Amino acid sequence: MHAGNLMALVANCHRSPKRIRPFQLADFLPSDLRAEVRRTSGIPLSTQNLRLLKPMFTRDA
């Protein structure tokens, strides 16, 4: 899947600005893997997840 991410990155760098949407990983995968990637990609955001990230972006003096 790393190759698909790289292909999407390069395609987005060279795409026409008139194109409606950017390329995604699923655009460069075989059809049997597309549904799996769309189901498993990303982490659902919740208040619990965001609380874990907050200390990384705040400074305590």
C-alpha positions in Angstrom: 0.0 0.0 0.0 3.0 2.3 0.3 3.4 2.3 -3.4 -0.2 3.3 -3.8 0.3 6.2 -1.4 3.3 7.4 -3.4 1.5 7.1 -6.7 -1.4 9.2 -5.3 1.1 11.8 -4.0 2.8 12.1 -7.3 -0.4 12.2 -9.3 -1.8 14.9 -7.0 1.4 17.0 -7.5 0.9 16.8 -11.3 -2.9 16.9 -11.5 -4.8 19.7 -13.2 -6.2 22.3 -10.9 -9.5 22.0 -12.7 -9.9 18.4 -11.5 -12.8 18.0 -9.1 -11.2 15.8 -6.4 -7.7 14.8 -5.5 -6.5 11.2 -6.1 -6.7 8.8 -3.2 -4.9 5.6 -2.3 -7.9 3.5 -3.4 -7.6 5.0 -7.0 -4.3 3.1 -7.4 -5.3 -0.3 -5.9 -6.7 -3.4 -7.5 -10.5 -3.6 -7.2 -10.4 -6.5 -4.6 -8.4 -4.3 -2.1 -10.4 -1.1 -2.6 -13.3 -2.0 -0.3 -10.9 -3.2 2.5 -8.8 0.1 2.4 -11.9 2.2 2.5 -13.2 0.3 5.6 -9.9 0.3 7.5 -8.3 3.6 6.6 -8.2 6.3 9.3 -8.8 6.4 13.0 -12.2 7.5 14.2 -11.9 10.8 16.1 -13.4 11.0 19.6 -12.8 13.2 22.6 -10.7 10.4 24.1 -8.3 10.4 21.1 -8.1 14.2 21.1 -7.3 14.3 24.8 -4.3 12.0 24.1 -3.0 14.4 21.5 -3.3 17.6 23.4 -0.1 17.3 25.5 1.9 16.9 22.3 0.8 20.4 21.1 0.8 22.4 24.3 3.7 23.8 26.3 3.9 23.7 30.1 6.1 26.5 31.4 
